């Protein structure tokens, strides 16, 4: 029976990924589809939320398959060798948050900045004053402020004071979040996983900014918290890509499989982000947003913004790559977000950013 070995390979890969995901959940956390539901999960399921979860996942699946080329579209997770990649990757990801060698290093100014950013009475200049303590961080923030994704006027932003005047206190909060997380993502490397890592960072920048805009326009959640949560999900994805890459490098005769890679990204990016956020001692509201994002039916406002941001970024990147028409992309986004003006505004900003060379490196 020649079909038996491939079938067993699929079952092993899926089983290992599921078991690993289950072990990654905190004790007492309800499993998907179980009788215990998270607060904020709708019942019966809201069809718009279900559609947003599906679009987010499908968009990421298509996007993450692009670096693998045409072979990636038809790749299947078969064979014991790929199952071993999954098993060893899961073992590595389970150490994130508890093993210092496996956990991205927390940015030095993060505790001070997050305390100030979360203080409703803190001014933009107070935040800028902390950023100014680190010239590298300040330079990175100004570069981001001048990018197409965040730029609000044609005049260049040449100082932190000017950045505060241009985008305001809420805007400078979001710029700080992007500037802090960007270097932690790490160097992309070469080959298919290098391209995937670059893609993950571009998607992270676009999706987190789009999610923050969605929240700011009435999504109901704090825009800074949503943006930082989106950046942490991207960081979790980067850690997954790095871990998968290491396992394939140890098996040079094994061709990297798009489906194996996506299964691990899909199952582990958010749990890894949650582990890092906990180890970095980030705020409880941010942790709650990440927890809600793991539940496809959650109606939590932050999760809704993150789903929309991720889907919008994927649609824009697929459109740019020629895999999707603009009309089709906008139609899909309109199916998960009733505010047509918000969809159009976010779409224009994402496309302009990609046209001008993507996100700031």
LUMLOMI-481682 format. One line per 2 residues: number of its first residue (from 0); for each residue x, y, z of N, C-alpha, C. Coordinates in steps of 0.02 Angstrom, whole numbers. Layout:
N
NUM	X:Y:Z:X:Y:Z:X:Y:Z ~ ...
***
This chain:
361
0	43:-60:0:0:0:0:44:62:0 ~ 60:90:-59:107:146:-63:82:209:-29
2	17:214:-20:-10:275:11:-4:274:86 ~ 14:218:117:12:212:189:66:255:223
4	128:253:196:182:292:227:169:366:227 ~ 149:396:169:132:468:170:77:485:219
6	25:441:223:-30:454:269:-5:453:341 ~ 36:404:357:63:401:425:105:463:440
8	143:486:390:183:546:400:140:606:416 ~ 85:614:381:39:670:394:12:666:465
10	-10:605:484:-39:597:551:13:611:606 ~ 75:590:595:127:603:645:140:678:652
12	147:713:595:160:785:597:105:823:631 ~ 42:808:612:-14:842:642:-19:827:716
14	-8:763:734:-12:744:804:40:777:847 ~ 101:781:822:155:813:860:142:888:868
16	120:920:814:107:992:818:51:1006:867 ~ -2:965:865:-59:975:911:-38:962:983
18	-2:907:994:20:892:1063:65:947:1090 ~ 109:972:1047:154:1025:1070:116:1088:1085
20	66:1104:1044:25:1164:1056:-13:1158:1122 ~ -38:1099:1135:-74:1087:1198:-28:1098:1258
22	34:1072:1252:81:1080:1307:103:1152:1317 ~ 97:1192:1264:118:1262:1268:68:1305:1306
24	6:1282:1313:-45:1321:1346:-34:1321:1421 ~ -48:1377:1454:-42:1379:1527:-91:1329:1558
26	-73:1305:1617:-118:1258:1651:-184:1291:1666 ~ -237:1253:1654:-304:1279:1668:-334:1317:1610
28	-295:1329:1557:-323:1366:1500:-367:1319:1460 ~ -425:1342:1437:-471:1299:1400:-444:1284:1331
30	-456:1224:1307:-435:1206:1239:-487:1230:1189 ~ -463:1239:1127:-510:1260:1075:-563:1207:1066
32	-625:1230:1059:-679:1184:1045:-703:1147:1106 ~ -674:1157:1165:-694:1122:1225:-756:1154:1256
34	-779:1124:1310:-838:1149:1342:-826:1215:1378 ~ -763:1228:1399:-747:1291:1433:-725:1341:1381
36	-759:1399:1378:-742:1449:1328:-712:1509:1363 ~ -667:1544:1328:-638:1605:1354:-692:1659:1359
38	-683:1704:1407:-726:1762:1410:-717:1802:1346 ~ -772:1822:1317:-769:1861:1256:-779:1820:1194
40	-780:1753:1201:-794:1712:1143:-869:1710:1132 ~ -889:1724:1071:-961:1727:1057:-992:1658:1052
42	-1055:1651:1072:-1092:1589:1063:-1165:1606:1053 ~ -1194:1589:995:-1161:1555:940:-1108:1599:907
44	-1061:1569:870:-1006:1607:841:-1031:1664:796 ~ -1000:1721:801:-1015:1778:758:-986:1762:689
46	-1027:1761:636:-1001:1743:570:-946:1790:545 ~ -949:1854:565:-897:1901:544:-830:1883:577
48	-833:1864:641:-771:1845:676:-743:1780:646 ~ -787:1733:632:-765:1671:601:-733:1684:533
50	-764:1728:494:-736:1745:428:-669:1779:435 ~ -661:1823:486:-597:1858:496:-543:1808:516
52	-559:1761:560:-510:1711:580:-488:1669:520 ~ -536:1650:478:-521:1610:419:-479:1648:369
54	-497:1712:358:-459:1753:310:-389:1765:335 ~ -381:1777:400:-314:1787:428:-271:1725:416
56	-299:1667:431:-260:1605:424:-245:1589:351 ~ -296:1596:308:-285:1581:237:-236:1629:205
58	-240:1693:225:-193:1742:198:-121:1725:217 ~ -111:1707:280:-44:1690:303:-19:1626:269
60	-64:1579:259:-43:1516:227:-18:1529:156 ~ -55:1569:118:-34:1585:49:30:1626:50
62	34:1673:95:92:1717:98:156:1679:117 ~ 151:1638:169:210:1601:191:231:1547:142
64	188:1529:96:206:1480:45:248:1510:-11 ~ 246:1577:-19:280:1609:-75:356:1597:-76
66	391:1602:-20:464:1592:-23:484:1522:-46 ~ 439:1474:-40:454:1406:-59:446:1395:-134
68	419:1445:-170:409:1439:-242:350:1396:-260 ~ 347:1377:-323:291:1337:-347:285:1272:-310
70	342:1244:-290:341:1180:-254:306:1187:-187 ~ 309:1247:-158:278:1257:-93:203:1251:-95
72	173:1267:-153:101:1265:-158:74:1193:-153 ~ 114:1146:-177:92:1077:-178:126:1033:-127
74	167:1064:-85:205:1025:-37:158:991:13 ~ 177:932:36:138:897:86:183:875:143
76	156:876:203:195:858:262:196:782:270 ~ 241:749:235:243:676:236:312:652:258
78	313:590:283:376:557:298:400:570:368 ~ 438:521:394:463:525:462:515:580:471
80	551:598:417:602:650:423:570:717:439 ~ 516:733:406:480:796:420:448:793:490
82	425:733:509:397:726:576:450:740:629 ~ 511:720:615:566:734:662:580:809:666
84	575:843:609:584:917:609:532:949:655 ~ 470:926:649:416:954:691:430:939:765
86	447:878:780:458:858:850:514:898:882 ~ 571:904:846:628:941:874:613:1016:879
88	576:1043:831:557:1113:833:512:1127:892 ~ 464:1083:903:418:1091:960:457:1089:1026
90	505:1044:1031:546:1041:1092:582:1107:1104 ~ 609:1137:1050:644:1200:1057:596:1257:1077
92	537:1258:1047:490:1312:1061:462:1307:1132 ~ 459:1247:1159:435:1239:1227:481:1271:1279
94	543:1283:1259:592:1313:1305:588:1390:1306 ~ 554:1419:1256:550:1492:1253:512:1518:1315
96	540:1567:1345:509:1596:1405:538:1570:1470 ~ 569:1511:1467:598:1482:1528:674:1473:1521
98	697:1466:1460:769:1457:1447:795:1522:1416 ~ 843:1554:1449:868:1619:1427:899:1614:1357
100	928:1557:1340:959:1549:1275:908:1543:1219 ~ 848:1524:1235:795:1515:1185:748:1575:1181
102	755:1622:1226:708:1678:1230:742:1742:1206 ~ 710:1778:1160:739:1842:1137:752:1889:1196
104	807:1924:1192:826:1969:1246:781:2030:1249 ~ 759:2046:1308:714:2104:1316:752:2169:1303
106	725:2216:1263:758:2280:1252:769:2316:1318 ~ 829:2346:1326:848:2376:1390:801:2429:1416
108	775:2471:1373:731:2526:1395:658:2506:1398 ~ 643:2443:1383:572:2423:1380:534:2434:1445
110	560:2413:1504:521:2423:1565:505:2497:1578 ~ 555:2540:1571:545:2611:1584:496:2642:1533
112	505:2622:1470:461:2650:1418:389:2626:1425 ~ 380:2562:1440:311:2537:1446:276:2568:1506
114	312:2580:1561:281:2614:1618:258:2684:1598 ~ 301:2719:1562:284:2788:1542:229:2788:1490
116	235:2744:1441:185:2741:1387:116:2724:1415 ~ 114:2680:1466:49:2660:1494:22:2710:1545
118	60:2761:1560:38:2814:1605:-5:2864:1565 ~ -70:2868:1579:-112:2914:1540:-93:2987:1547
120	-55:3003:1599:-36:3073:1610:33:3089:1580 ~ 67:3040:1553:133:3052:1524:127:3087:1457
122	169:3135:1445:168:3172:1382:212:3139:1330 ~ 201:3159:1268:243:3134:1214:316:3153:1224
124	327:3213:1252:396:3235:1263:430:3194:1317 ~ 391:3172:1367:420:3129:1418:443:3062:1388
126	402:3036:1343:420:2974:1309:482:2985:1265 ~ 482:3041:1229:539:3057:1186:603:3065:1226
128	597:3092:1287:655:3101:1329:687:3035:1348 ~ 647:2983:1359:674:2917:1374:707:2888:1312
130	675:2894:1254:703:2868:1192:771:2901:1178 ~ 777:2965:1194:839:3002:1180:899:2974:1219
132	886:2935:1271:941:2905:1310:980:2854:1268 ~ 948:2828:1216:979:2778:1173:982:2805:1102
134	1040:2831:1080:1045:2861:1013:1025:2813:957 ~ 1041:2749:965:1022:2700:913:947:2693:909
136	914:2689:966:841:2684:967:810:2748:939 ~ 837:2805:956:811:2869:931:816:2872:855
138	873:2852:828:882:2853:756:834:2805:721 ~ 824:2747:752:777:2698:724:706:2725:724
140	687:2758:778:620:2786:783:609:2839:729 ~ 658:2882:718:651:2934:667:646:2904:597
142	683:2851:585:679:2817:520:609:2789:509 ~ 581:2759:561:514:2732:555:463:2788:546
144	472:2843:583:426:2899:578:424:2928:507 ~ 479:2922:470:483:2949:402:463:2898:349
146	445:2838:370:425:2787:322:354:2800:298 ~ 338:2770:241:271:2780:213:217:2752:258
148	234:2705:299:184:2674:343:162:2720:399 ~ 206:2765:422:190:2808:479:191:2882:462
150	219:2900:405:226:2971:388:157:3005:382 ~ 151:3064:413:87:3100:411:92:3164:371
152	153:3182:348:162:3242:308:224:3234:265 ~ 229:3277:214:286:3270:168:351:3295:198
154	347:3340:245:408:3368:276:443:3314:317 ~ 508:3305:309:544:3254:347:543:3268:422
156	540:3214:461:544:3219:534:617:3210:553 ~ 648:3262:578:720:3260:591:739:3260:664
158	691:3263:709:706:3263:781:649:3230:818 ~ 663:3207:879:611:3177:920:557:3227:936
160	577:3290:946:528:3342:961:480:3351:902 ~ 508:3349:842:467:3356:782:421:3295:774
162	446:3237:792:404:3176:788:344:3182:834 ~ 356:3206:895:300:3215:942:250:3265:914
164	275:3320:887:231:3371:859:191:3345:800 ~ 221:3299:761:188:3274:701:134:3222:716
166	150:3175:760:105:3118:770:69:3120:837 ~ 90:3164:883:57:3168:947:79:3113:995
168	52:3116:1056:73:3068:1107:54:2996:1088 ~ -7:2986:1063:-27:2918:1044:16:2892:987
170	32:2935:939:73:2914:884:143:2896:905 ~ 172:2935:951:240:2920:973:242:2855:1012
172	187:2838:1045:184:2773:1079:192:2716:1029 ~ 156:2722:973:159:2668:923:227:2665:889
174	257:2723:878:324:2724:849:375:2691:895 ~ 368:2704:960:412:2673:1009:406:2597:1007
176	345:2572:1002:335:2500:1001:371:2469:942 ~ 363:2498:882:396:2471:823:472:2476:828
178	497:2531:854:570:2541:859:601:2493:910 ~ 565:2476:962:592:2431:1013:597:2359:989
180	546:2336:954:542:2265:936:583:2249:874 ~ 591:2297:829:623:2283:764:690:2248:770
182	738:2272:810:803:2238:812:802:2169:845 ~ 752:2156:886:748:2091:919:730:2035:870
184	701:2055:813:681:2005:764:741:1967:737 ~ 800:1998:737:860:1963:715:872:1969:640
186	933:1950:619:951:1952:548:914:1897:510 ~ 892:1911:449:851:1862:412:889:1802:386
188	954:1809:370:990:1753:342:980:1746:268 ~ 998:1688:240:993:1676:168:946:1618:153
190	936:1607:89:895:1550:67:821:1560:80 ~ 785:1504:76:712:1508:82:691:1535:150
192	727:1517:203:708:1541:270:729:1613:281 ~ 781:1635:246:799:1705:248:744:1747:217
194	719:1724:160:665:1760:127:601:1758:170 ~ 588:1702:201:530:1696:244:536:1743:304
196	597:1749:333:607:1793:390:595:1866:370 ~ 619:1886:311:607:1954:287:533:1966:276
198	499:1916:249:427:1921:238:390:1928:305 ~ 411:1889:354:379:1892:420:385:1962:450
200	445:1993:444:453:2059:472:411:2111:435 ~ 409:2108:368:367:2154:331:294:2147:352
202	271:2085:355:201:2073:376:189:2099:447 ~ 238:2089:490:231:2111:560:222:2187:564
204	265:2224:529:260:2297:529:193:2320:501 ~ 174:2292:444:112:2313:412:51:2294:454
206	50:2232:477:-10:2208:513:-19:2243:580 ~ 36:2254:617:30:2287:682:8:2360:674
208	33:2394:622:11:2463:610:-62:2465:589 ~ -82:2417:546:-152:2415:524:-199:2398:583
210	-177:2353:626:-217:2336:684:-225:2395:731 ~ -171:2433:741:-174:2492:784:-221:2544:755
212	-219:2552:689:-265:2599:656:-337:2577:664 ~ -349:2512:658:-416:2485:667:-441:2499:738
214	-397:2488:786:-416:2501:856:-428:2576:867 ~ -386:2617:838:-393:2690:847:-457:2716:817
216	-480:2685:763:-540:2708:728:-604:2684:760 ~ -599:2649:815:-660:2627:848:-664:2554:863
218	-606:2520:858:-605:2449:872:-616:2433:945 ~ -611:2484:989:-627:2474:1059:-568:2458:1103
220	-510:2445:1075:-451:2427:1115:-399:2483:1111 ~ -353:2483:1158:-299:2533:1158:-253:2519:1099
222	-241:2570:1058:-202:2561:997:-130:2540:1011 ~ -100:2567:1064:-31:2549:1080:-28:2475:1101
224	-74:2454:1143:-75:2384:1166:-84:2337:1107 ~ -129:2355:1061:-141:2314:1002:-80:2311:958
226	-48:2368:947:11:2368:904:68:2327:935 ~ 80:2336:999:133:2297:1031:116:2223:1030
228	53:2205:1038:33:2134:1034:47:2107:964 ~ 31:2147:913:46:2126:844:120:2117:831
230	160:2161:859:232:2155:852:258:2093:888 ~ 229:2077:946:250:2018:982:232:1954:944
232	174:1954:911:156:1896:869:208:1887:814 ~ 229:1944:784:281:1939:733:346:1913:761
234	363:1934:821:423:1909:853:417:1834:867 ~ 358:1812:888:346:1741:897:355:1703:832
236	331:1732:777:339:1700:711:412:1696:692 ~ 450:1749:706:522:1748:690:558:1693:729
238	539:1683:792:570:1630:832:553:1561:802 ~ 491:1553:780:471:1489:749:512:1477:685
240	517:1528:642:556:1521:580:628:1502:595 ~ 658:1535:644:727:1519:663:733:1447:686
242	685:1424:725:688:1355:752:679:1304:696 ~ 633:1316:650:623:1269:595:685:1267:550
244	712:1326:537:772:1331:495:829:1290:525 ~ 839:1294:590:893:1257:622:884:1182:612
246	823:1159:615:811:1086:607:824:1063:536 ~ 805:1104:487:818:1085:417:892:1090:401
248	928:1137:432:1000:1142:421:1036:1080:446 ~ 1008:1048:497:1038:986:522:1023:927:478
250	979:937:429:959:884:383:966:910:312 ~ 1027:922:288:1038:954:223:1008:917:164
252	997:852:170:968:814:115:892:821:111 ~ 862:852:162:790:858:165:768:926:139
254	725:927:89:701:990:60:650:1021:108 ~ 659:1084:128:611:1116:173:540:1114:144
256	494:1098:186:424:1087:166:382:1147:187 ~ 346:1177:140:305:1235:154:249:1218:203
258	219:1159:196:162:1142:238:184:1129:310 ~ 241:1097:319:269:1087:386:282:1154:419
260	314:1198:381:332:1263:408:270:1303:427 ~ 220:1303:384:159:1341:400:123:1311:460
262	121:1244:465:87:1213:521:118:1236:587 ~ 184:1241:589:218:1263:650:207:1337:662
264	209:1378:610:195:1449:618:124:1460:642 ~ 78:1424:612:7:1432:629:-7:1411:701
266	25:1357:723:10:1331:790:51:1362:845 ~ 109:1393:829:154:1413:882:170:1488:885
268	157:1526:834:177:1597:834:146:1635:893 ~ 81:1628:903:48:1664:958:67:1635:1027
270	68:1569:1037:90:1543:1102:161:1564:1119 ~ 206:1565:1070:275:1587:1084:276:1661:1101
272	237:1701:1065:232:1772:1082:207:1782:1153 ~ 160:1741:1174:133:1746:1242:187:1728:1293
274	227:1677:1279:280:1658:1324:332:1714:1331 ~ 349:1745:1275:398:1800:1277:369:1859:1316
276	306:1875:1303:275:1931:1337:273:1921:1412 ~ 262:1859:1433:261:1844:1504:331:1850:1534
278	381:1826:1498:450:1829:1523:474:1902:1524 ~ 452:1942:1477:471:2013:1475:430:2055:1524
280	381:2024:1557:339:2058:1606:300:2115:1575 ~ 272:2102:1517:230:2152:1484:161:2153:1518
282	122:2203:1501:60:2216:1537:8:2160:1531 ~ -35:2155:1581:-89:2106:1579:-136:2117:1520
284	-155:2180:1504:-198:2189:1446:-169:2161:1381 ~ -104:2169:1373:-73:2141:1312:-76:2065:1313
286	-64:2035:1371:-69:1962:1376:-140:1938:1361 ~ -189:1976:1384:-259:1958:1371:-275:1960:1296
288	-247:2009:1261:-258:2013:1189:-228:1952:1154 ~ -168:1932:1174:-136:1874:1144:-175:1810:1160
290	-199:1805:1222:-240:1747:1240:-303:1743:1196 ~ -336:1801:1187:-397:1802:1147:-383:1784:1074
292	-326:1804:1048:-310:1791:978:-304:1716:965 ~ -288:1677:1016:-282:1605:1008:-350:1571:1001
294	-403:1607:1015:-471:1580:1009:-504:1609:947 ~ -513:1570:893:-542:1597:831:-609:1630:840
296	-648:1610:891:-714:1638:901:-717:1695:950 ~ -659:1716:977:-659:1769:1027:-682:1835:998
298	-728:1868:1034:-753:1933:1013:-715:1990:1047 ~ -661:1975:1082:-622:2027:1116:-599:2079:1065
300	-605:2143:1084:-593:2196:1036:-521:2196:1009 ~ -472:2184:1052:-403:2183:1029:-391:2128:978
302	-420:2070:990:-412:2014:944:-443:2030:876 ~ -499:2064:877:-532:2083:814:-486:2129:774
304	-455:2177:807:-410:2223:773:-349:2186:745 ~ -322:2139:783:-264:2101:759:-282:2057:700
306	-341:2026:701:-361:1985:644:-367:2028:581 ~ -400:2086:588:-408:2130:530:-339:2153:505
308	-295:2174:551:-230:2198:530:-190:2145:494 ~ -191:2083:520:-155:2028:488:-182:2013:419
310	-248:2010:414:-279:1995:349:-264:2051:299 ~ -269:2114:321:-256:2170:275:-184:2169:250
312	-137:2155:295:-67:2152:275:-54:2095:226 ~ -83:2037:239:-74:1980:194:-103:1995:125
314	-164:2024:124:-195:2040:60:-152:2090:21 ~ -126:2141:54:-85:2191:20:-21:2160:-7
316	11:2116:32:73:2085:10:61:2035:-47 ~ 6:1998:-44:-11:1952:-98:-28:1990:-161
318	-61:2047:-153:-77:2089:-211:-13:2115:-242 ~ 33:2137:-201:97:2163:-225:136:2109:-261
320	131:2047:-238:167:1991:-268:133:1964:-331 ~ 74:1990:-346:38:1969:-406:-6:1909:-396
322	-16:1888:-334:-57:1829:-322:-129:1845:-307 ~ -147:1910:-310:-215:1930:-292:-228:1998:-323
324	-288:2009:-348:-305:2075:-375:-327:2121:-319 ~ -319:2186:-330:-340:2234:-279:-414:2230:-265
326	-454:2220:-317:-526:2216:-308:-545:2156:-265 ~ -512:2100:-278:-527:2040:-239:-506:2049:-166
328	-447:2079:-157:-423:2091:-89:-470:2136:-50 ~ -490:2191:-80:-536:2238:-46:-603:2205:-32
330	-627:2164:-78:-691:2130:-67:-686:2083:-7 ~ -630:2048:0:-622:2003:57:-618:2042:123
332	-583:2098:122:-578:2138:183:-645:2169:201 ~ -685:2188:151:-751:2215:163:-797:2164:196
334	-781:2100:186:-822:2047:216:-809:2038:290 ~ -755:2067:316:-741:2060:388:-741:2126:425
336	-750:2181:389:-750:2247:420:-802:2291:386 ~ -852:2312:424:-908:2350:395:-889:2423:380
338	-839:2449:413:-819:2519:403:-779:2525:339 ~ -813:2542:284:-781:2545:219:-726:2598:217
340	-736:2653:253:-686:2706:254:-621:2682:287 ~ -629:2644:341:-570:2617:376:-533:2568:331
342	-569:2525:296:-537:2477:251:-498:2513:197 ~ -529:2563:167:-496:2601:113:-434:2638:138
344	-440:2669:197:-384:2707:225:-325:2661:240 ~ -338:2606:273:-285:2558:290:-254:2530:227
346	-295:2512:179:-271:2482:117:-224:2530:80 ~ -243:2593:75:-200:2642:40:-133:2649:75
348	-133:2650:141:-70:2658:178:-25:2597:169 ~ -54:2537:172:-14:2477:163:16:2473:93
350	-25:2487:44:-1:2484:-26:53:2536:-38 ~ 44:2597:-11:95:2649:-20:161:2628:12
352	157:2596:70:218:2574:104:254:2522:62 ~ 218:2475:33:249:2423:-9:277:2452:-73
354	242:2500:-102:266:2532:-164:331:2570:-153 ~ 339:2599:-93:398:2639:-79:455:2597:-50
356	449:2533:-56:505:2491:-34:493:2451:28 ~ 430:2446:48:415:2406:108:427:2444:172
358	440:2407:224:447:2437:290:520:2457:303 ~ 532:2503:350:600:2525:363:643:2469:392
360	702:2461:365:747:2407:389:789:2433:446
***
